[in-house]
């Protein structure tokens, strides 16, 4: 599976969760995207805090 296909599948899952009201706030959306990117795509988390 190519990289674009993995991103497409990840975004499809997040969109479905949003439409089914499993994700209700922008904070939940961001946390879900970060979780999907770090666990399923293999992007390394840098743990930086933005104020």
C-alpha positions as CSV (number, residue, x, y, z in Angstrom):
1,X,0.0,0.0,0.0
2,X,1.4,3.4,-1.0
3,X,1.8,6.4,1.3
4,X,-1.0,8.3,-0.4
5,X,-3.4,5.3,0.1
6,X,-2.5,5.1,3.8
7,X,-3.3,8.9,4.3
8,X,-6.5,8.5,2.3
9,X,-7.7,5.6,4.5
10,X,-6.7,7.5,7.6
11,X,-8.7,10.6,6.6
12,X,-11.7,8.4,5.6
13,X,-11.7,6.9,9.1
14,X,-11.5,10.4,10.7
15,X,-14.3,11.8,8.5
16,X,-16.5,8.8,9.2
17,X,-15.9,9.3,13.0
18,X,-16.8,12.9,12.7
19,X,-20.0,12.3,10.7
20,X,-21.1,9.6,13.2
21,X,-20.5,12.1,16.0
22,X,-17.8,10.0,17.6
23,X,-15.6,13.1,17.3
24,X,-17.5,16.2,18.4
25,X,-14.9,18.9,19.1
26,X,-11.9,20.2,17.3
27,X,-9.7,19.1,20.1
28,X,-10.9,15.5,19.7
29,X,-10.3,15.8,15.9
30,X,-6.7,17.0,16.4
31,X,-6.0,14.3,19.0
32,X,-7.5,11.6,16.7
33,X,-5.4,12.8,13.7
34,X,-2.2,12.8,15.8
35,X,-3.0,9.4,17.1
36,X,-3.7,8.0,13.6
37,X,-0.5,9.6,12.2
38,X,1.7,8.3,15.0
39,X,0.3,4.8,15.2
40,X,-0.8,3.9,11.7
41,X,1.3,6.1,9.4
42,X,4.5,6.0,11.4
43,X,5.1,9.7,11.9
44,X,7.2,10.3,15.0
45,X,5.7,12.6,17.7
46,X,7.9,15.4,18.8
47,X,6.0,16.2,22.0
48,X,6.3,20.0,21.6
49,X,3.9,22.3,23.5
50,X,2.5,25.2,21.6
51,X,1.1,28.1,23.6
